Amino acid sequence: MKRDAIDLGTVGVFTLFRKYFIPTLFGMLSMSAVTAFNGILAGHGIGSDGIAAINICVPLLMLFTGVG
């Protein structure tokens, strides 16, 4: 079975940008929604300690996601 391949050496920059923009946008929006939802739940359920833990872990998660 052959999959759609993108040859990064021959395809134009704007074409690549269009192909990668929508999935990246949805990924970042969903990550922001999850972070906001976690903050709301932790704020109501655990309190300030839960929000502090989320604020420590989210930048690490973003770093690991970016490296991955």
All heavy atoms as a GROMACS GRO file, in nm:
protein
  498
    1MET      N    1   0.085  -0.116   0.000
    1MET     CA    2   0.000   0.000   0.000
    1MET      C    3   0.090   0.123   0.000
    1MET      O    4   0.177   0.139   0.083
    1MET     CB    5  -0.089  -0.002   0.124
    1MET     CG    6  -0.164   0.125   0.138
    1MET     SD    7  -0.287   0.146   0.268
    1MET     CE    8  -0.262   0.031   0.391
    2LYS      N    9   0.066   0.212  -0.093
    2LYS     CA   10   0.146   0.333  -0.105
    2LYS      C   11   0.073   0.449  -0.038
    2LYS      O   12  -0.045   0.470  -0.057
    2LYS     CB   13   0.170   0.365  -0.252
    2LYS     CG   14   0.263   0.482  -0.271
    2LYS     CD   15   0.294   0.504  -0.417
    2LYS     CE   16   0.385   0.624  -0.429
    2LYS     NZ   17   0.419   0.652  -0.566
    3ARG      N   18   0.147   0.523   0.042
    3ARG     CA   19   0.090   0.639   0.110
    3ARG      C   20   0.129   0.766   0.037
    3ARG      O   21   0.223   0.768  -0.040
    3ARG     CB   22   0.139   0.645   0.254
    3ARG     CG   23   0.094   0.527   0.334
    3ARG     CD   24   0.121   0.552   0.479
    3ARG     NE   25   0.079   0.437   0.557
    3ARG     CZ   26  -0.028   0.436   0.634
    3ARG    NH1   27  -0.103   0.542   0.644
    3ARG    NH2   28  -0.061   0.330   0.701
    4ASP      N   29   0.055   0.872   0.065
    4ASP     CA   30   0.091   1.002   0.008
    4ASP      C   31   0.221   1.049   0.071
    4ASP      O   32   0.231   1.061   0.193
    4ASP     CB   33  -0.019   1.105   0.034
    4ASP     CG   34  -0.147   1.070  -0.038
    4ASP    OD1   35  -0.138   1.003  -0.141
    4ASP    OD2   36  -0.254   1.110   0.010
    5ALA      N   37   0.319   1.075  -0.011
    5ALA     CA   38   0.448   1.122   0.039
    5ALA      C   39   0.468   1.267  -0.004
    5ALA      O   40   0.426   1.308  -0.110
    5ALA     CB   41   0.560   1.035  -0.016
    6ILE      N   42   0.533   1.342   0.082
    6ILE     CA   43   0.565   1.480   0.051
    6ILE      C   44   0.716   1.489   0.038
    6ILE      O   45   0.788   1.462   0.134
    6ILE     CB   46   0.516   1.575   0.160
    6ILE    CG1   47   0.365   1.566   0.176
    6ILE    CG2   48   0.557   1.718   0.130
    6ILE    CD1   49   0.310   1.645   0.293
    7ASP      N   50   0.762   1.524  -0.081
    7ASP     CA   51   0.905   1.539  -0.103
    7ASP      C   52   0.944   1.680  -0.060
    7ASP      O   53   0.915   1.778  -0.128
    7ASP     CB   54   0.939   1.515  -0.250
    7ASP     CG   55   1.088   1.514  -0.275
    7ASP    OD1   56   1.166   1.514  -0.176
    7ASP    OD2   57   1.129   1.513  -0.392
    8LEU      N   58   1.010   1.689   0.054
    8LEU     CA   59   1.041   1.820   0.111
    8LEU      C   60   1.144   1.896   0.030
    8LEU      O   61   1.159   2.016   0.046
    8LEU     CB   62   1.089   1.804   0.255
    8LEU     CG   63   0.989   1.743   0.352
    8LEU    CD1   64   1.053   1.725   0.488
    8LEU    CD2   65   0.864   1.826   0.361
    9GLY      N   66   1.215   1.828  -0.059
    9GLY     CA   67   1.316   1.895  -0.139
    9GLY      C   68   1.263   1.962  -0.264
    9GLY      O   69   1.323   2.057  -0.314
   10THR      N   70   1.150   1.916  -0.316
   10THR     CA   71   1.100   1.970  -0.442
   10THR      C   72   0.972   2.050  -0.430
   10THR      O   73   0.941   2.129  -0.519
   10THR     CB   74   1.076   1.855  -0.542
   10THR    OG1   75   0.980   1.765  -0.486
   10THR    CG2   76   1.204   1.781  -0.572
   11VAL      N   77   0.899   2.034  -0.321
   11VAL     CA   78   0.772   2.105  -0.303
   11VAL      C   79   0.801   2.245  -0.253
   11VAL      O   80   0.891   2.267  -0.172
   11VAL     CB   81   0.682   2.029  -0.203
   11VAL    CG1   82   0.551   2.102  -0.182
   11VAL    CG2   83   0.654   1.889  -0.254
   12GLY      N   84   0.723   2.341  -0.299
   12GLY     CA   85   0.742   2.480  -0.261
   12GLY      C   86   0.711   2.505  -0.114
   12GLY      O   87   0.637   2.430  -0.050
   13VAL      N   88   0.768   2.611  -0.063
   13VAL     CA   89   0.753   2.644   0.079
   13VAL      C   90   0.608   2.674   0.113
   13VAL      O   91   0.556   2.628   0.215
   13VAL     CB   92   0.844   2.764   0.115
   13VAL    CG1   93   0.817   2.812   0.256
   13VAL    CG2   94   0.989   2.729   0.097
   14PHE      N   95   0.539   2.750   0.030
   14PHE     CA   96   0.401   2.786   0.059
   14PHE      C   97   0.308   2.664   0.053
   14PHE      O   98   0.213   2.654   0.129
   14PHE     CB   99   0.352   2.896  -0.034
   14PHE     CG  100   0.425   3.025  -0.011
   14PHE    CD1  101   0.513   3.075  -0.105
   14PHE    CD2  102   0.407   3.096   0.107
   14PHE    CE1  103   0.581   3.192  -0.083
   14PHE    CE2  104   0.473   3.214   0.130
   14PHE     CZ  105   0.561   3.264   0.035
   15THR      N  106   0.337   2.570  -0.035
   15THR     CA  107   0.259   2.447  -0.041
   15THR      C  108   0.279   2.365   0.085
   15THR      O  109   0.182   2.313   0.143
   15THR     CB  110   0.300   2.363  -0.164
   15THR    OG1  111   0.286   2.443  -0.281
   15THR    CG2  112   0.216   2.239  -0.176
   16LEU      N  113   0.402   2.354   0.131
   16LEU     CA  114   0.428   2.282   0.256
   16LEU      C  115   0.361   2.352   0.374
   16LEU      O  116   0.307   2.286   0.463
   16LEU     CB  117   0.579   2.274   0.280
   16LEU     CG  118   0.655   2.178   0.191
   16LEU    CD1  119   0.805   2.191   0.217
   16LEU    CD2  120   0.610   2.036   0.214
   17PHE      N  121   0.366   2.484   0.375
   17PHE     CA  122   0.302   2.560   0.482
   17PHE      C  123   0.154   2.530   0.488
   17PHE      O  124   0.098   2.506   0.595
   17PHE     CB  125   0.326   2.710   0.462
   17PHE     CG  126   0.265   2.794   0.569
   17PHE    CD1  127   0.324   2.804   0.694
   17PHE    CD2  128   0.147   2.863   0.545
   17PHE    CE1  129   0.268   2.882   0.792
   17PHE    CE2  130   0.090   2.941   0.643
   17PHE     CZ  131   0.150   2.950   0.767
   18ARG      N  132   0.086   2.529   0.372
   18ARG     CA  133  -0.057   2.499   0.369
   18ARG      C  134  -0.085   2.358   0.416
   18ARG      O  135  -0.183   2.333   0.485
   18ARG     CB  136  -0.111   2.519   0.228
   18ARG     CG  137  -0.135   2.662   0.191
   18ARG     CD  138  -0.223   2.674   0.068
   18ARG     NE  139  -0.192   2.579  -0.036
   18ARG     CZ  140  -0.122   2.604  -0.145
   18ARG    NH1  141  -0.074   2.725  -0.165
   18ARG    NH2  142  -0.100   2.512  -0.235
   19LYS      N  143  -0.001   2.262   0.380
   19LYS     CA  144  -0.025   2.122   0.418
   19LYS      C  145  -0.006   2.100   0.568
   19LYS      O  146  -0.073   2.017   0.627
   19LYS     CB  147   0.068   2.030   0.342
   19LYS     CG  148   0.029   2.012   0.197
   19LYS     CD  149   0.113   1.904   0.134
   19LYS     CE  150   0.078   1.886  -0.011
   19LYS     NZ  151  -0.038   1.804  -0.032
   20TYR      N  152   0.086   2.172   0.630
   20TYR     CA  153   0.115   2.152   0.772
   20TYR      C  154   0.042   2.248   0.864
   20TYR      O  155   0.038   2.228   0.984
   20TYR     CB  156   0.266   2.164   0.797
   20TYR     CG  157   0.345   2.046   0.745
   20TYR    CD1  158   0.446   2.065   0.653
   20TYR    CD2  159   0.318   1.919   0.790
   20TYR    CE1  160   0.518   1.957   0.605
   20TYR    CE2  161   0.389   1.811   0.744
   20TYR     CZ  162   0.490   1.830   0.651
   20TYR     OH  163   0.561   1.725   0.605
   21PHE      N  164  -0.016   2.354   0.811
   21PHE     CA  165  -0.076   2.457   0.895
   21PHE      C  166  -0.199   2.408   0.970
   21PHE      O  167  -0.210   2.427   1.091
   21PHE     CB  168  -0.111   2.581   0.812
   21PHE     CG  169  -0.178   2.688   0.892
   21PHE    CD1  170  -0.105   2.761   0.983
   21PHE    CD2  171  -0.314   2.714   0.877
   21PHE    CE1  172  -0.166   2.860   1.059
   21PHE    CE2  173  -0.375   2.812   0.952
   21PHE     CZ  174  -0.301   2.885   1.043
   22ILE      N  175  -0.294   2.347   0.901
   22ILE     CA  176  -0.421   2.306   0.963
   22ILE      C  177  -0.400   2.202   1.073
   22ILE      O  178  -0.452   2.219   1.184
   22ILE     CB  179  -0.521   2.257   0.856
   22ILE    CG1  180  -0.555   2.370   0.758
   22ILE    CG2  181  -0.648   2.201   0.921
   22ILE    CD1  182  -0.623   2.489   0.820
   23PRO      N  183  -0.323   2.094   1.050
   23PRO     CA  184  -0.301   2.000   1.161
   23PRO      C  185  -0.230   2.063   1.280
   23PRO      O  186  -0.262   2.035   1.396
   23PRO     CB  187  -0.216   1.890   1.100
   23PRO     CG  188  -0.237   1.899   0.954
   23PRO     CD  189  -0.265   2.043   0.926
   24THR      N  190  -0.135   2.152   1.253
   24THR     CA  191  -0.064   2.219   1.361
   24THR      C  192  -0.158   2.311   1.437
   24THR      O  193  -0.154   2.317   1.561
   24THR     CB  194   0.055   2.299   1.304
   24THR    OG1  195   0.139   2.210   1.231
   24THR    CG2  196   0.134   2.364   1.415
   25LEU      N  197  -0.243   2.382   1.367
   25LEU     CA  198  -0.339   2.471   1.430
   25LEU      C  199  -0.434   2.393   1.521
   25LEU      O  200  -0.457   2.431   1.636
   25LEU     CB  201  -0.418   2.548   1.325
   25LEU     CG  202  -0.525   2.643   1.378
   25LEU    CD1  203  -0.460   2.760   1.450
   25LEU    CD2  204  -0.611   2.691   1.263
   26PHE      N  205  -0.489   2.283   1.471
   26PHE     CA  206  -0.580   2.202   1.552
   26PHE      C  207  -0.508   2.142   1.672
   26PHE      O  208  -0.564   2.133   1.782
   26PHE     CB  209  -0.644   2.091   1.469
   26PHE     CG  210  -0.751   2.140   1.376
   26PHE    CD1  211  -0.767   2.083   1.251
   26PHE    CD2  212  -0.836   2.242   1.412
   26PHE    CE1  213  -0.866   2.128   1.165
   26PHE    CE2  214  -0.935   2.288   1.327
   26PHE     CZ  215  -0.950   2.230   1.203
   27GLY      N  216  -0.384   2.101   1.655
   27GLY     CA  217  -0.307   2.047   1.767
   27GLY      C  218  -0.284   2.150   1.875
   27GLY      O  219  -0.299   2.122   1.995
   28MET      N  220  -0.248   2.272   1.837
   28MET     CA  221  -0.223   2.376   1.935
   28MET      C  222  -0.352   2.421   2.003
   28MET      O  223  -0.354   2.447   2.124
   28MET     CB  224  -0.153   2.495   1.871
   28MET     CG  225  -0.011   2.466   1.828
   28MET     SD  226   0.094   2.405   1.960
   28MET     CE  227   0.104   2.546   2.064
   29LEU      N  228  -0.462   2.428   1.927
   29LEU     CA  229  -0.590   2.465   1.988
   29LEU      C  230  -0.637   2.358   2.087
   29LEU      O  231  -0.688   2.391   2.194
   29LEU     CB  232  -0.696   2.487   1.880
   29LEU     CG  233  -0.682   2.616   1.800
   29LEU    CD1  234  -0.785   2.620   1.687
   29LEU    CD2  235  -0.697   2.737   1.889
   30SER      N  236  -0.619   2.232   2.051
   30SER     CA  237  -0.661   2.126   2.144
   30SER      C  238  -0.572   2.124   2.268
   30SER      O  239  -0.621   2.102   2.379
   30SER     CB  240  -0.660   1.990   2.074
   30SER     OG  241  -0.529   1.954   2.037
   31MET      N  242  -0.443   2.151   2.252
   31MET     CA  243  -0.354   2.157   2.369
   31MET      C  244  -0.393   2.273   2.461
   31MET      O  245  -0.393   2.258   2.583
   31MET     CB  246  -0.210   2.172   2.321
   31MET     CG  247  -0.109   2.160   2.428
   31MET     SD  248  -0.110   1.993   2.491
   31MET     CE  249  -0.018   2.018   2.640
   32SER      N  250  -0.429   2.385   2.402
   32SER     CA  251  -0.473   2.499   2.483
   32SER      C  252  -0.604   2.469   2.554
   32SER      O  253  -0.622   2.506   2.671
   32SER     CB  254  -0.489   2.622   2.395
   32SER     OG  255  -0.367   2.658   2.338
   33ALA      N  256  -0.695   2.401   2.487
   33ALA     CA  257  -0.823   2.366   2.550
   33ALA      C  258  -0.803   2.269   2.665
   33ALA      O  259  -0.866   2.284   2.771
   33ALA     CB  260  -0.918   2.306   2.445
   34VAL      N  261  -0.716   2.171   2.647
   34VAL     CA  262  -0.689   2.075   2.755
   34VAL      C  263  -0.625   2.145   2.874
   34VAL      O  264  -0.660   2.118   2.989
   34VAL     CB  265  -0.600   1.960   2.702
   34VAL    CG1  266  -0.542   1.878   2.815
   34VAL    CG2  267  -0.679   1.871   2.609
   35THR      N  268  -0.533   2.237   2.848
   35THR     CA  269  -0.467   2.310   2.956
   35THR      C  270  -0.568   2.395   3.033
   35THR      O  271  -0.566   2.398   3.157
   35THR     CB  272  -0.354   2.398   2.899
   35THR    OG1  273  -0.263   2.316   2.828
   35THR    CG2  274  -0.282   2.471   3.010
   36ALA      N  275  -0.656   2.463   2.962
   36ALA     CA  276  -0.757   2.545   3.028
   36ALA      C  277  -0.853   2.458   3.108
   36ALA      O  278  -0.890   2.491   3.222
   36ALA     CB  279  -0.834   2.627   2.924
   37PHE      N  280  -0.894   2.346   3.052
   37PHE     CA  281  -0.985   2.254   3.120
   37PHE      C  282  -0.920   2.198   3.246
   37PHE      O  283  -0.983   2.189   3.351
   37PHE     CB  284  -1.026   2.143   3.023
   37PHE     CG  285  -1.134   2.054   3.075
   37PHE    CD1  286  -1.263   2.102   3.094
   37PHE    CD2  287  -1.108   1.921   3.104
   37PHE    CE1  288  -1.363   2.020   3.143
   37PHE    CE2  289  -1.208   1.839   3.152
   37PHE     CZ  290  -1.335   1.888   3.172
   38ASN      N  291  -0.792   2.159   3.237
   38ASN     CA  292  -0.721   2.109   3.354
   38ASN      C  293  -0.710   2.217   3.461
   38ASN      O  294  -0.722   2.188   3.580
   38ASN     CB  295  -0.580   2.061   3.316
   38ASN     CG  296  -0.581   1.924   3.255
   38ASN    OD1  297  -0.675   1.847   3.276
   38ASN    ND2  298  -0.478   1.892   3.181
   39GLY      N  299  -0.685   2.341   3.420
   39GLY     CA  300  -0.676   2.449   3.516
   39GLY      C  301  -0.807   2.473   3.589
   39GLY      O  302  -0.809   2.497   3.710
   40ILE      N  303  -0.916   2.464   3.516
   40ILE     CA  304  -1.048   2.484   3.577
   40ILE      C  305  -1.078   2.372   3.676
   40ILE      O  306  -1.119   2.396   3.790
   40ILE     CB  307  -1.157   2.494   3.469
   40ILE    CG1  308  -1.141   2.623   3.391
   40ILE    CG2  309  -1.297   2.485   3.531
   40ILE    CD1  310  -1.226   2.630   3.266
   41LEU      N  311  -1.057   2.247   3.633
   41LEU     CA  312  -1.085   2.134   3.722
   41LEU      C  313  -0.994   2.133   3.844
   41LEU      O  314  -1.039   2.109   3.956
   41LEU     CB  315  -1.071   2.002   3.646
   41LEU     CG  316  -1.180   1.971   3.544
   41LEU    CD1  317  -1.152   1.839   3.476
   41LEU    CD2  318  -1.316   1.969   3.610
   42ALA      N  319  -0.865   2.158   3.824
   42ALA     CA  320  -0.772   2.158   3.937
   42ALA      C  321  -0.799   2.276   4.029
   42ALA      O  322  -0.786   2.264   4.151
   42ALA     CB  323  -0.629   2.163   3.885
   43GLY      N  324  -0.839   2.388   3.973
   43GLY     CA  325  -0.869   2.504   4.056
   43GLY      C  326  -0.988   2.481   4.147
   43GLY      O  327  -0.989   2.522   4.262
   44HIS      N  328  -1.089   2.414   4.093
   44HIS     CA  329  -1.208   2.388   4.173
   44HIS      C  330  -1.189   2.269   4.266
   44HIS      O  331  -1.241   2.269   4.377
   44HIS     CB  332  -1.330   2.363   4.083
   44HIS     CG  333  -1.383   2.486   4.018
   44HIS    ND1  334  -1.445   2.585   4.089
   44HIS    CD2  335  -1.382   2.528   3.890
   44HIS    CE1  336  -1.480   2.683   4.007
   44HIS    NE2  337  -1.442   2.650   3.885
   45GLY      N  338  -1.118   2.168   4.220
   45GLY     CA  339  -1.106   2.045   4.299
   45GLY      C  340  -0.992   2.047   4.398
   45GLY      O  341  -1.009   2.008   4.514
   46ILE      N  342  -0.875   2.091   4.357
   46ILE     CA  343  -0.756   2.082   4.442
   46ILE      C  344  -0.721   2.218   4.501
   46ILE      O  345  -0.675   2.227   4.614
   46ILE     CB  346  -0.637   2.025   4.362
   46ILE    CG1  347  -0.672   1.887   4.310
   46ILE    CG2  348  -0.513   2.019   4.448
   46ILE    CD1  349  -0.572   1.832   4.212
   47GLY      N  350  -0.738   2.322   4.423
   47GLY     CA  351  -0.706   2.455   4.472
   47GLY      C  352  -0.577   2.508   4.411
   47GLY      O  353  -0.536   2.467   4.302
   48SER      N  354  -0.512   2.597   4.483
   48SER     CA  355  -0.395   2.665   4.428
   48SER      C  356  -0.277   2.571   4.408
   48SER      O  357  -0.195   2.593   4.319
   48SER     CB  358  -0.355   2.781   4.519
   48SER     OG  359  -0.320   2.732   4.648
   49ASP      N  360  -0.266   2.467   4.488
   49ASP     CA  361  -0.157   2.371   4.469
   49ASP      C  362  -0.171   2.296   4.336
   49ASP      O  363  -0.072   2.269   4.268
   49ASP     CB  364  -0.153   2.269   4.583
   49ASP     CG  365  -0.107   2.331   4.714
   49ASP    OD1  366  -0.043   2.438   4.708
   49ASP    OD2  367  -0.136   2.271   4.820
   50GLY      N  368  -0.293   2.264   4.297
   50GLY     CA  369  -0.316   2.197   4.169
   50GLY      C  370  -0.284   2.286   4.051
   50GLY      O  371  -0.225   2.242   3.952
   51ILE      N  372  -0.321   2.413   4.060
   51ILE     CA  373  -0.290   2.507   3.953
   51ILE      C  374  -0.140   2.528   3.943
   51ILE      O  375  -0.083   2.537   3.834
   51ILE     CB  376  -0.366   2.640   3.973
   51ILE    CG1  377  -0.515   2.617   3.957
   51ILE    CG2  378  -0.318   2.745   3.874
   51ILE    CD1  379  -0.600   2.738   3.984
   52ALA      N  380  -0.072   2.533   4.058
   52ALA     CA  381   0.074   2.547   4.057
   52ALA      C  382   0.140   2.426   3.991
   52ALA      O  383   0.235   2.441   3.914
   52ALA     CB  384   0.125   2.564   4.199
   53ALA      N  385   0.089   2.307   4.019
   53ALA     CA  386   0.144   2.186   3.957
   53ALA      C  387   0.124   2.187   3.806
   53ALA      O  388   0.213   2.148   3.730
   53ALA     CB  389   0.080   2.062   4.019
   54ILE      N  390   0.008   2.232   3.762
   54ILE     CA  391  -0.019   2.240   3.618
   54ILE      C  392   0.074   2.342   3.554
   54ILE      O  393   0.129   2.319   3.446
   54ILE     CB  394  -0.166   2.274   3.592
   54ILE    CG1  395  -0.254   2.154   3.627
   54ILE    CG2  396  -0.189   2.314   3.447
   54ILE    CD1  397  -0.401   2.182   3.622
   55ASN      N  398   0.094   2.456   3.619
   55ASN     CA  399   0.182   2.559   3.563
   55ASN      C  400   0.327   2.516   3.559
   55ASN      O  401   0.406   2.571   3.481
   55ASN     CB  402   0.168   2.689   3.643
   55ASN     CG  403   0.039   2.760   3.613
   55ASN    OD1  404  -0.016   2.745   3.505
   55ASN    ND2  405  -0.010   2.835   3.709
   56ILE      N  406   0.366   2.420   3.640
   56ILE     CA  407   0.501   2.365   3.632
   56ILE      C  408   0.510   2.260   3.522
   56ILE      O  409   0.608   2.254   3.448
   56ILE     CB  410   0.542   2.305   3.769
   56ILE    CG1  411   0.561   2.418   3.870
   56ILE    CG2  412   0.670   2.223   3.756
   56ILE    CD1  413   0.580   2.372   4.011
   57CYS      N  414   0.407   2.177   3.508
   57CYS     CA  415   0.413   2.065   3.414
   57CYS      C  416   0.385   2.102   3.269
   57CYS      O  417   0.441   2.040   3.178
   57CYS     CB  418   0.314   1.957   3.457
   57CYS     SG  419   0.361   1.878   3.612
   58VAL      N  420   0.300   2.200   3.243
   58VAL     CA  421   0.263   2.233   3.106
   58VAL      C  422   0.382   2.281   3.022
   58VAL      O  423   0.399   2.236   2.909
   58VAL     CB  424   0.146   2.333   3.103
   58VAL    CG1  425   0.126   2.391   2.965
   58VAL    CG2  426   0.019   2.264   3.148
   59PRO      N  427   0.470   2.368   3.073
   59PRO     CA  428   0.586   2.404   2.991
   59PRO      C  429   0.677   2.285   2.959
   59PRO      O  430   0.731   2.275   2.849
   59PRO     CB  431   0.661   2.508   3.076
   59PRO     CG  432   0.558   2.565   3.164
   59PRO     CD  433   0.463   2.454   3.192
   60LEU      N  434   0.690   2.193   3.054
   60LEU     CA  435   0.768   2.072   3.027
   60LEU      C  436   0.702   1.987   2.920
   60LEU      O  437   0.769   1.933   2.832
   60LEU     CB  438   0.786   1.991   3.156
   60LEU     CG  439   0.871   2.056   3.264
   60LEU    CD1  440   0.866   1.973   3.392
   60LEU    CD2  441   1.012   2.073   3.216
   61LEU      N  442   0.570   1.975   2.927
   61LEU     CA  443   0.497   1.899   2.825
   61LEU      C  444   0.514   1.962   2.688
   61LEU      O  445   0.535   1.892   2.589
   61LEU     CB  446   0.349   1.890   2.863
   61LEU     CG  447   0.259   1.814   2.768
   61LEU    CD1  448   0.300   1.668   2.761
   61LEU    CD2  449   0.115   1.826   2.812
   62MET      N  450   0.507   2.094   2.680
   62MET     CA  451   0.526   2.164   2.553
   62MET      C  452   0.668   2.143   2.500
   62MET      O  453   0.688   2.123   2.381
   62MET     CB  454   0.500   2.313   2.570
   62MET     CG  455   0.357   2.347   2.590
   62MET     SD  456   0.265   2.308   2.442
   62MET     CE  457   0.129   2.416   2.460
   63LEU      N  458   0.766   2.146   2.590
   63LEU     CA  459   0.904   2.123   2.550
   63LEU      C  460   0.921   1.982   2.494
   63LEU      O  461   0.981   1.963   2.388
   63LEU     CB  462   0.998   2.144   2.669
   63LEU     CG  463   1.145   2.120   2.641
   63LEU    CD1  464   1.202   2.226   2.549
   63LEU    CD2  465   1.222   2.115   2.772
   64PHE      N  466   0.867   1.882   2.563
   64PHE     CA  467   0.878   1.744   2.516
   64PHE      C  468   0.803   1.723   2.385
   64PHE      O  469   0.847   1.650   2.298
   64PHE     CB  470   0.828   1.647   2.622
   64PHE     CG  471   0.911   1.644   2.746
   64PHE    CD1  472   0.853   1.620   2.870
   64PHE    CD2  473   1.047   1.665   2.741
   64PHE    CE1  474   0.930   1.617   2.984
   64PHE    CE2  475   1.125   1.661   2.856
   64PHE     CZ  476   1.066   1.638   2.978
   65THR      N  477   0.689   1.790   2.370
   65THR     CA  478   0.614   1.780   2.245
   65THR      C  479   0.692   1.842   2.130
   65THR      O  480   0.696   1.788   2.020
   65THR     CB  481   0.478   1.850   2.260
   65THR    OG1  482   0.406   1.791   2.368
   65THR    CG2  483   0.395   1.839   2.133
   66GLY      N  484   0.754   1.957   2.156
   66GLY     CA  485   0.834   2.022   2.053
   66GLY      C  486   0.955   1.941   2.012
   66GLY      O  487   0.989   1.933   1.894
   67VAL      N  488   1.020   1.878   2.108
   67VAL     CA  489   1.137   1.795   2.076
   67VAL      C  490   1.093   1.670   1.999
   67VAL      O  491   1.160   1.625   1.907
   67VAL     CB  492   1.213   1.758   2.205
   67VAL    CG1  493   1.318   1.653   2.178
   67VAL    CG2  494   1.277   1.882   2.264
   68GLY      N  495   0.977   1.617   2.038
   68GLY     CA  496   0.927   1.496   1.973
   68GLY      C  497   0.888   1.522   1.832
   68GLY      O  498   0.905   1.442   1.742
   0.00000   0.00000   0.00000
